[in-house]
Amino acid sequence: MRAERIFWNKLKAKLVKMHPTLTKSDLIWRDGTISDMLEMISSKLGITAEELMEDVDKL
């Protein structure tokens, strides 16, 4: 779980750079997995989780 949280902290920094409309509240870790978090964020952005990860991989 700790490794997942560390990864999330790095990932959310990239997400904010790419999608400045995301708020701190959107990026607060909630119980679940990274996949769950990406699904929630991608839904807010109107894209799929796969598209979101493709964007992140480009950074």
C-alpha positions, 0 to 999 in steps of 0.5 A, spaced: 500 500 500 505 504 501 508 503 494 502 505 491 501 511 495 508 514 493 507 512 486 500 516 486 504 522 489 508 522 483 502 521 478 498 526 481 503 531 480 503 529 472 496 529 472 495 537 475 500 539 469 496 536 464 489 537 467 489 544 471 482 543 472 483 538 477 483 540 484 486 538 490 480 534 492 480 530 486 487 528 487 486 526 494 487 518 495 481 515 497 481 507 499 481 503 493 487 502 488 490 507 483 485 504 477 479 506 481 482 513 482 484 513 475 477 511 473 474 517 477 479 522 475 478 520 467 470 520 468 471 527 471 475 529 465 470 526 460 476 521 457 477 513 459 482 511 464 486 508 458 486 515 455 488 518 461 494 513 462 497 514 455 497 522 456 501 521 463 506 516 459 507 522 454 510 526 460 
